[in-house]
Amino acid sequence: MRGIRSFLAGRRRWWALSAVIVLVVVIGSVSFAVSGDDTASLTEQQMRIDGVPEAGLPVTLDADLFLPRSTPAPAVILAHGFGGSKSDLTGQARSLARAGYVVVTYTARGFGASGGSIHLDAPDYEVADARKIIDRLATMPQVRRDAPGDPRVGIAGASYGGALALLTAGYDRRVDAVAADITWNSLSQALFPSLGAEPGVFKQFWAGALFAQAAALPTPDGCGRFAPDVCAAYQRSAAAGTPDAQLQQLMAASSPASILNRITAPTLLTQGQQDSLFPIDQAVRNAFGIRAAGTPVRMQWRIGGHDQPGGTPTAAVRSWFARTLARSDAPANGGFSVEVPDGSVSTATGRSEPKRVSATSLADAQRARLIALDGPAQVINAPAAGTIAAITAVPGIGGLLSAASTFGGAAGALSAIPGQVATFTSPRLNDSALLGGSSSVRLVITPTTTTDATLFVSLIDVAPDGRRTQPSGLVTPVRLTDLTPGLPRAVTVALPSVVRTVGSGHRLAVQVSTTDLGYRLPVDARSYTVALDSPNVTLSTLTGSESSTPIPWRWPLAGVLAMAGFIVVVRWINRRRNATEDSVRREVGERRDAAARTPIVVRGLSKEYGDSYRAVDDVSFTVSAGQVVGLLGPNGAGKTTVLRMIVGLISPSSGSIELFGEPVRPGASVLARVGAFIEGPGMLPHLSGRANLTLYWAATGRPMAEADFETALEIAGLGASVDRKVRKYSQGMRQRLAIAQAMLGLPELLILDEPTNGLDPPQIAEMREVMRRYAATGRTVVVSSHLLSEVEQTCSHVVVMHKGRLISAGTVDALAGAASSTLSVSDVDRAREVLAAAGISATVVESRRHLEDAFLDLIGDESR
């Protein structure tokens, strides 16, 4: 008994007790998970199915059959995605078979071991093949039948297979349930998206990637296993950048849009939010068309998609088929739900799980909200052949690249190239909003010399710190024709369908770009003037009941009681440890606040390249607020490499960097507090200095009023030349303009790489005073130089580097004393230490003057 009391006495042992209780809960829940999933054996066997003959030759489809323990049972046909095979579906098939369904998986014609050619889900081929599988199921004694020749059957698939499921249900009323994931409504609208009935901008990157998957088999015509008519129509249209009549006819026949009113089977539509191939609006169109025929439809917007693979909705499909195939009790309206990628809900277990918003239908969930926009008319340029082009969504990884579109301060973004982008920004939001679906904006486009326009419009979330996020990296391509140069045209643009929580204090921006790497771009160089036709954006927001992933309801009684006991114990423990935690929290908070006030902390920083060249070797230093710090060393010392790592342009091989207490990584929000000028000015030569500054600031998405242009232009000291084209500037003028750009918005940390290059002596003296004044406001300046005299006259502190290593760090006064011609004994000793650290033997220094020369040569004082 005494041993038990001793065990329970300490706080740490109470945690051990709670861990035991958690284990009981976990065992209980796991036992339910095992008992709730029928793990009984199932039978798997290969099948050969006769497909529709092609060119007078028989076609055989490679298939597998999965039989549950108990038959007869409802059947499910699973169809794979483009370029896949039946093996992609084995896991899902086994799950459904264990749940009591007869399952058939098969490889579509033109792929894998199946015969025939690819016709892109054509009714006469791929759809007819699926109907032949239904015919086969109708003859099998293991399959439950609704009537002679009419098996109880559902069909499910994703992407290419999802469209096949919808098309088969439209052409064959024996289908009793449908589950279609991340698929298309109109193939033409998906590959040539437009605002109207005419084909729009060719989505060539995605189309090329898909064509290459099926054309990998070498053939003389380059068509691989595509049907000749499909291949020829695609190749003609890809070359022209617009679909010809034959391709339009083929795409229309392969699009569910043409048969939605025929579908009578209850339908589950799941669509990915990270999907630049088949965005959410494709599912919205499918749901509208099916529901218009009076058929129950459930729509779910899930996390994932073609740009972010994974997250297949197996559980949702099983649940849907349980209602529509096993029990036939699908709700009349189906329902709507959406997973919120940036939201969470605390569950009864105390865990944070993804938030889900549900409603009876999309129409019941959506609300329109007007948000004001501001911004002048802006001229944007499209370079010849679209080089360089913005990057938003790239096949297969576009969702990951959306993080790279986050930028602030001096860090640019892949999705917003200066000179190519017009931006219109809202005031800060007073409350948060959950965006869901397609918002809209009215724009006015005026071409300068062309009769057509190609543009890409997106919605941007601008955080209070200036960080910009383009949800899922999605854009709306816009193609306008029959324009008159110099005459404006107003157009309503449906913005990309996205799901995102925009927080209070954030701003929204509408971004209009002339290029996007994923699309066919005009060959000739051109420019447009873009303005707002209406001073607001109409947001599509969502409302509804919030929940998380449901918790299984049949928990064992022991698990429920254990959970109740666990909650009681945890509450008791929390009361006892609150005082200690508050103390620790205050201490941690104080340390965090101190770190947040320190502009730069570099620890053990190294950078090694592939040839084993070590440009930076174990460098550590700290820069405090209000300092002007000189990074001093000869050319090749590693100064610029350190600066590039500090602003996240390159990643260190080892070590860490913190800015204002936050770790640095590409796109980090803390970079919005940094202005930088590294490795020379990079201005657009065909624009004026003022236009360069304006476009750069517009690309950040922050209000023009926050740029403090007058201060920046005063610093630049260009006078009337600020309105001349940059290509007419001298090197010194370009240098001053780049420094002014780095100072836009008066960032808390200013980083300048050799800022006095190209400046004459009076301008150098003025720049010194500017940096001193800048630091006097509490801001911090880091400036690299190879001139000791420059650092001595400009900086308060210095970091000396040589051959990638840190030689010395401290105040300028201490360094200058060590290098003066009147060195004290202690200064001589200090200089010898510095030289020794740099690998220079003190024995070669025969006199005090030689010591001074060696030290000055080390730090590169070329002004002696």
N, C-alpha and C positions, 0 to 999 in steps of 0.2 A: 504493500500500500504506500509506504514511504517512497519507494522507487517511482510509482506512478505520479505522486504529488511532485517529486523532484522533476520528473519529465515535463509536467505541465507548468512548472514555475516560470521558466524563462520565456521571453517574447519569441525567441527564435524557435522554440519547441512548439509554441502555438502554431507557428507557420507549418511545422512538420505535421501537426494534427490536421490543419486545413488541407494540406497536400493529400493526406490519406482520404479525407472526405471527397476531395476532387477526384481522386482515383476511383472511389466508389461510384461517383456520378458518371465518370467516363466509362467505367465497365458496364454500368447500367445502360448508357446510351449506345455503346458499341453492341451490347447484346441485342438491343432492339434493332440496330441497323442490320445485324446479321440475320435476325429472325424475320425482319420485315422484308428481306430480299430473298426471293425463292432461288435457292442455290441448287435445286435439284438438277440432275443431269439432263442434257438436251442432246438431240441428234443432229449432226451436221453431215451433209453429203453434197457432192458436186452435181450440177445439173447442166444439161445442154438444151437450150431453147432455140427453136427455129424462128429466126427473125424474118422480116420482109425481104424477099429476094431482090437483088440489085443487079441491073444490067444482065438479066437472064440467069444469074448465078445464085445458088442458095447462100444464105447468110446464117451462121450459127453464133449464138450469144453465149459467152462463158458466164455461168451462174452458180450460186451456192444456195442450198436450202437448209434452213434451221427449223427444227421441229421441237415444240415444247413437250413437256411430260404428258400433258393431257390434251387429247384431240377428240373430236374436231374443234377447231379454234379459229377466230378471225385471223386474216392474213394481212401482212404488211409488205409492200414492195419498197425497197430502198434504192434510190438512184444517186450516183456519185457526181462530184463536180467535174468541171472541164479539165481534161488531162489526167484524170484519176482512173481508178479501177474498182472492182468489187472488194478488193482487200482493204480499201480505205474504210469500209463500212462494217467490218467484221465485229468490232467491239460493240457498236450500236445494235447490230443484229442479235448478238448473244444476249444483250440486256433485254431486248424486246421479247426474245424467245423465252427467257426465264420468267418474263412477266405474263407468259401465256399466249403468245402469238406465233403463228406460222410465218416465217420471214424468208423472203427471197431477195438476195443481192445479186447484181449482175453487172458486167462491164458493158457499157454502151457501145454500139457499133462504131467502128473506126478506132477504138482504143484497145490496148492490151491484147488479150487472146481472142477477142471477138472479131468476127469478120465484118465486111462492109466498109463504107466510107462515112466520113463525118458530114452531116447535113445540118448541123446547128439546131437540133430539136425540131426538125421539120415534121409536120403532121403525117406525111406519107412514109416517113422512115422511123425516126426515134419514137414518135408518139405511137405509131402503128406497132412498133416492137413492144412497147409497154402494154398495149391492148392484147397482144398475143400472150403475154405473161398472165394477164387476167384470165384469158381463155384457158390457159393451162391450169391455173388455180381452181377454176370451176370444175375441173375433172378430178381433182384430188380428194380422196375421202378424208384426209386430215383437215380440210378447210371447211369451215361452217358456211352454209349457203343460205341466202335470203329467198332464193327461188331457183328453179332449174337453170343452170347456165349463169347464175348470178352469185358469185362468191361474196362473202362479207370481207371487204378489202379496203385498206387505206394505203396511201402512197405518200412517201416523204423523201425529201432531197434538199440539198443546198446548192446555191448558185445555178450551174447548168442543170443539176438534178432537180432543183426547186422549180425552175421554169417547166421542166418536163412534168413534174407532179401536177402543176396547175393546168397545163395544156391537156394532159391525159384526163383529168377530171372534167374538162370542158368538152372533150370529144367522146367520153365514155361515162354514161350515167350509172354504171355499175360501181363506180368509185364511191365509197361511203364516207371517207374522211381524207383530208389533205393536211400536210404540214410542210410548208415551203419556207426555206431559210435563205437569207441574203441573196435574193434573186431579182430578176428584172421584170418590169411591166412592159416596157417598150425597148427593144434592143436598139432601135434607131436612136431613141432619146438617150439611152445609156452611152452609146459610142459616139454620137454626134449631137450632144446636148444643145438645145436652143430654147429661146423664149417663146417661139411660135411654132407654126406647123412645119416650116421649112427646116431641113437639116442644119445644124449649127456647127460648132467648132469640133474638129476631129480629135477624139481622145486617143492620139496615135500611140502613146507610150503603152497604155493598157491593151489596145487592140493588137499592137505588135507583139507584146508579151504572150497574149493568148494564142495568136496565130503561130508563133514560134513553138509553142508546146506541142501542137499537133502536126507541124510541118518538119519536125526534127528528123524524120525518116527521109534520107536523101532520095529524090526523084528528079528526073530530067526537067520537069516543069516547076520544081521547087514547092510543090503542093503537099508533099507528104501523104497523109491519109485523108485529106480533105476531098470531098466530091469535086470533080472538075468544075462544075458550074459555080459552086460556092467559092472555090479558090480563085477562079478568073474574075468574078465580080469583086471579091475583096481586093485583089491586086490592082485592078483598075481604079477602084475607089481610093485605095491607100495612096496611089501615085498622084491622084488628083486632089486629094484632101477633102473630097465630098462624095457621098454615095451616088452611084449611078442608079438608073431605074431598076435594073435587075437586082442589085443588092438591096435596095429599098423593099422590093417585093419579097425577097427571101427573109429579110429581117421582120417584116410585118407578119409573115406566116409563122414565124418562130416566136412571136410575142404573145404572152397571155392577154394583153390588152384587147386582142381581137375576139376572145371567147369568154371573157369573164362573166357575161350575162347568161352563159350556159351552165355555169358551175352550180350544182345543187348540193354538193357535199360540204358539210361544215369544215371551215378552213382556218388553220392556224398560220399566221404570217409572222415570222420573226426576222427582223432586219438589224444589221449591225450599224452602230453609230460611227465606227472608224472604217468607213468604206467609201473610197473615191470612185470605185467602179460602179456599184449599184447603191446609191445613197438611199437614205430613209424615204425620200419622196417616191421612189419606185414602189415601196410597200404601201404607202398611203394611196396611190392610184389603184393598186390591186385591191385593197380593202374597200375602197369606194365602189369600184365596179362590181365586186362580188356582193356587197351588201345591197346595192341597188336592185339586184335580182331577188332579194328577200332571203338570201342564204346567210346563216350565222357565220360571223368572222370574229376571230380574236387576233389582235395585233400586239406584238411585243417589240419594243426597241431595246435591243440588248447591247451590252458592251462587247466590242470586237467587230469583226468584219474582214473583208479582203485585205485591208491594210494592217490589221492586227489579228493574225490567225489565232485560233483557239476558241474556247468557250462555246462549243457546239451545244445546242439546246436539247440534249438527249432527255433530260428530266421533263422539260416542257412538252416534248413530243409524246413521251410515255403518258403523261397526265392527260393530254388531249385525246389520244387514242383510247385511254381508259373510259373517257366520257362518251366519245363518239362511235367507237367500234364495239367495246365490251358492253356498254350500258345504253348508248344512244340517248343521252340526256344533255346534249349541247345546249347552252343558254341561247335564248333567242337573239341577243345582241352581241354575244361573244365576249366583249369586254376589251379593255386596252390597258397596258401597263408599260412602264419605262424604267429601266435601271439608270440611276443617276451616277455617272462615273466619279463625280467630285463630291458626292454626298454620302452620309452614313447614318445609321440608326442604331442606338444601343438596344440590344435585345435583353430578354429576361435573364440570360446568363451573364450579362454584363459585358458581352463582347460587342465590338463595333462592326456592323455588317453593312454591305452596300444598300443604299436606300432605294426603295421602289415606290413609284407613284402610280396609283391605279385609278381607273374611272370606268364607267359603263361603256364609254366610247371615246374616241379621240375628240370628237366635236364637243363632248361634255367637259373634256380636260383642258382644251385650249382657250386662251383668252388673248385678246389683242391689247397691246399697250403702246402708246405713242411716246417716243423719246426724242427730244430736240437734238438736232445736229447743227454743227457750225463749221465753217471753213470757206475760204474764198474759192473762186474759180481757179483751177490749177492746170498748167500745161504739163503733159507727160509725154515722154518719148518712147518709141518702140525701135530698138536697134535692128539693123538689117539682119535678116535670117534669125531673129530672136536670140542673138548672141550678145550679151550673156542673158540667160533667162532665169526667172525666179523658180524656186523649187518648193512645191507644197506637198502633193501626194505622189509618191513613187510606188509602182506596183509591189504589193507585199509588205512594204515597210513604211508607207506614208504616215501611218498613225504614229510611228516612232519619231519621224522627222518633224511632226508638229511641235515637239519640244524644242527643236532647233529654231523654230520661228519665234521663240521667246527672246526678247532682247530689250535692252534699255541702255541709257547713257551712251557711251561711245561704241558699244558692241552692236554690229549690224546684224541683219537677219537674212536667212536664205530666201525668205518669202517676200521681202521688201527691198528692192534694189533702188537706191537713190536715183532720181531722174525718171524712173519708170512708174512711180506710185503717186497717186493723189489720195489724201486722207481727210475724212470729215469726222469730227469728234463730238461726243455728247458732253454735257456737264456731268459732274459726279452724281451717281445714283443715291437717292436718299434712303432706299431700302433695297434689299436683295431681290433678284428675279431669277426664276428657273426657266431658262430658254428651252423651248421644245418645239421643233418643227421649223418651217421656213418663214423667216421674217422678210420684209420687203422695203425697198427704198426707191424713190423717184430721182433719176439723174438726167442731166442734160449733156449730151455728147456733141462736140463740134469738131469735125475733122479739119485738118489744115489743108491737105492737098489731095486726099483720097476720097473715093466714093463708097468706101466700106470701112468698118471698124471692128477690131477684135480686142476684147477686154476681158479681165477676170476680176470679179468682185467678191469680197469676203467680209465677214464680220469679225472684229477683233475685240478682245476683252483687255482693257488697259487697267492694270492694278495701280493703287495709289503711289507705289514706288516707281512707276513708269514701265514696269515689266508688261510686255504685250504677248498675248497668247491667241493663236489662231486655232479655234476648236477643231480638232481632228485633221487640221491642215486642208480643209475643204474650201473650194472656190466655186463660184457660178460663172461659167464661161458665157460671154455675150458676143454675138456676131450680128452686126447691123449692116444692111445693104441698101442700095439705092439712096445713098447720102449725097449731099451737095457740099463741096468744099466751102468752108466758111459759114455754113448755115447750121444752126443747132437742131438737134432732135431730142425730144424728151422720151424717156423709156422707163417703164417699171421693171425693176429687177427683183426677182425672187432670190433672196440670199440662201446660202447653203443650209440644209436642214441639219441642225445640230442640237445636242442636249448639253447644257452647261449652266451651272449656278454662277451668276454674276453677283458678286458681293456688294454690300453697301459701301459707298465711297469709291467704287470702281467707275470707270467710264467705258462707253462703247464707241467703237470707231468703225466706219465703213471704209474699206480700203479698195481702191481701184488700181489695177496693175495692167501693164501692156503685155506682159509675158508670163508664161508658165511652161515649165519644162515638159509637162505631161501632154501638151496639146500641140496641134499643128499651128504654126505661127506664120504671119505674112513674111514674104521674102524681102520686100522693100522696107527701107527705113521710113518712119512716119511719126507724126505727133498729133495729139488731140488735146482739146481743152475740155476739162470735166468740171461740172458744177452741180450743185443741188437744185432740183426742180421744186422739191418740197423740203422745208427745213426740219424734217424729222424722219425717223425710221419707225416703221410699224413692227414691233416685236411680237413674235408668237411665244407666249408663255404658257406654262402648264400648272394646273392645280388639281388636287385630288387627294385621296387618302394615302398616307405614307405608311410603309411597312418595310420589313427586312425579309430575308429568306425564311420561309416558314419553318418552325421547329416541329419535328414529328410529335403527334399528340399521344401516341400509345406508349409513353414511357413506362417502364416498370415502376411499381409503387415504391420499391426501395430507392430507385433513383430520384423520385420526387421528394421523398422524405429526406434523403441525403442532401439534396439541393437546399431544402428549407433549413436544415441544420447548418449547412455551410454558410448561408446568408447570415444566420444569427451569429455564428462564430466570427465571421469577417467583420460584422458591425462592432462587436465587442473589441476585437483587436484594433480596429480603426480608431476607436475612442482612446485606447491606451497609447497609441503611437502618434496621435495628432500633434502633441506638444513637440516631440522630437522631430517629426517631419517638418513642422512649421519652422523650427530653428534651422534645419538643414536647407529648407527651401529658401529662407532668407539669405543664408550664406551663399548658396548657389546663385541666387538672383543677383547678389552683389558682385560676384565674380563675373557673371554674364554681362552685367551692366558695364563693368570696367572694360571687358573685352570689346563691347559694342562701341565704346568711346575711342578705341585704338584703331586708327585707319588701316595699318598694315602690320601683320605678324607673319614672318617667314621662318619656318623651322626645317632645318636639314634638307634644303631644296637642292635637287640634282636633276640634270637633264642629259641623257645619253642617247645618241643616235645609233642607227643600225650598224654603222661601221665601227662601233665601240668608241667613237669620239665623244668625250665627256665635255660638253660645252659649259656646264655649271656643275660644281662639285661641293656638295654639303654646305650650302650658304644659309646662314641664319641672321636675321636682324629684325628690329622693330622700329616702326615709324609712328610717332605720337602726333596727336592733333596739333595743328598750328605750326608745325615745323616745315621748313623748306630744306629738303634732303637732296644732296647731290650724290648720284651713283657715279663714282669716278673710276676711271681706268683706261688703259690704252685700247685702241681698236682690237677686237678679238678677245676682250676680257670676259665676255659673257653678259654684258650689261643689258643689251636689247633682248636677249633670250630670257633674262629674269623678268623684264618688263612684260614681255609677251605672256609669260606664265601668270603673272600677277593679274592681268586682265582676262585670262581664260582663253587666249587665242591658241595656246598649245598646252598640253598637259605635262606635268613633271614626271620624271621616271620614278622619283621617290621624294619624300618630304611633304610638307603641307603649307598652304597659304590661307590666311584668314583676312578678310576685309571687314572691318567693323564687327568682328566677332563671328562672321559667317564664312564657311568654307567656300572657296572659289571653284567653280566648274563652268563649262560652257553654258551660257544662258542663265547663270545664277542671277536672282533678283537683285542681289546687292550691287551688281555691276551698273545698275541704274544710277548709283550714287557716284560713279566714276566718269570722268572725262579724260580721254587719252588721245595722244598724237604720237604714233610709233612708226618708225621706218618711212618717213617722208610723207608728203601730202598726196592724197588720192582724190583729186577733184575731177569733175566732168568738164573737159576743156571747152565744150561748145556752149556752156552756160556761164552766166555772169557770176562773180563772187557772191553777190547777194542771193541769187537764185540757188546756188549751191548750198548756202547756209539754210535757206528757207526749206528746200527739199529735204535736207538732212534732218531738220527738226520735225518736219511733217511726218517723216518716216518713223519717228519715235512714238507718234500718236498722242503726244502731250500738247496741251493748249499753247497757241502761239504766244500768249501773254506770259507764259513761264520761261520763255527762251531768253529774255533780256538781251534782245538783239543789239540795242543801242550800246550797251556795255561792251559786247563782243566786237562790234564794229569800231568802237573807240579804241579798243585794244589793238585791233588789226592795223589801224592807222592808214588805211588805203585811200581815204578821201573819196573823190569822185571815181577812182578806179574800181571801187567795189561794184560798179554797174557795168564794167567792161568784161568781155569774155575772158575766162581764165587762161585760155591758150595764148593770150597776149601778155600774161604776167611774167615778170622776171622770177628767178628762183626765190629771191627774198620775199617777193610779194606772195608767192604760193605758200611759203613757210608761215608768214603772218596770218594768212587766211586759214590755214589748217589749225593754227593755235587758237584763233578765234572760234573755230568750230568746236574744238575740244572744250572751250569755256562756255559754250551755250548752256543755259540753264544753271550756270554757276554751281557745278558739282562740288560735293564735299571733298573729293580727292581728285587732284589734277595730276596726270602723269605725262611728262613731255620727254621725248627722246631726241636729244641733241637739238633743242629748239632754236638755238642761235645760228645754226648753219644757214648761210646765205644772207644774214643780216649785216648791215653796215654798223660801224661803231656807235653812232647815235641810237640806232634801233636796238642794239644790244643793251645799251645803258637803260633805255626805256623798258625793255623786257625784264631786266633785273628788278626795276621798281614795281612793275606790274605784279611779279611773283611775290615780292615782299608784301605788297598791299593785299594780295589775295590771301596769303597766309595770316595776315593780321586780323582777318575777319573770323578766325577760328578754323578756316579750311586748311587743307594740307596740300603741299606741292612736292612731287618727286621729279627730279630732272636729271637726266644722264648727260655726261660730258666727259671728254678726254683731256680737258684743260683745267689744271689746278687753279690758275688765276680766275677762271670763270666761276668755278665752284666757290672759291674763297670770297669773291665779291657778291655772290648771289645767295648762298645757302647758309643755314644755321648749323646743319649737321651733314655728315658725309659718311658714305659707305665706299670703301676702296676695294676694288676687285682686280685680280690679275690671273690670267689663264684659268678662268672659271672659278677661282677660289676667293673667299673673303679674306682680305689682308688686314683690314682695320675698319673700325666703326666708332664714331664718336662725334664730338663737336668739331666744327671747322677750326676754331681757335686752337685746339689741341694739335690738329694735324698741321696747321700753318706754323705753329711753334716748332714742331718737329722738323719742318722743312726750311726754316728760315736760315739766313746766313749767320745768325748769332746763336747757334744752337747751344743750349746749356748742356751740362754733363748728363742730366736726366733725359733731355731730348735726344742726345746722341744715342743713349742706351735704347730709348724707345724706337728710334729710327732703325737701329741695328736689328731689333726684334721684328720689326715690320719686314725688313729686307730678308731676314732669315726665314720668316713665314712664307715669303714669296720664292724661296729656293735660291736666294742670292747669298753666297757665303760672305760673312763679314770680314773674313781674312783678306779678301781682295781689296778692301777699302783701306787705303794706306794713310789717308788724312781726312780731316773733317770736311774739307772741300769735296774730296772724292765721295765721301758719304752723302753729302748734299746732292751731288750730281746723280749718284745712283738712285737715291730716293725720288728725286724729281723725274728721272727717266722712267722709273717704275710707274708713277702716277700720271706720266705723260704731259708734264708742263711744257708745252711747245712755245709758250710766250716769253720764255726767259731771254 
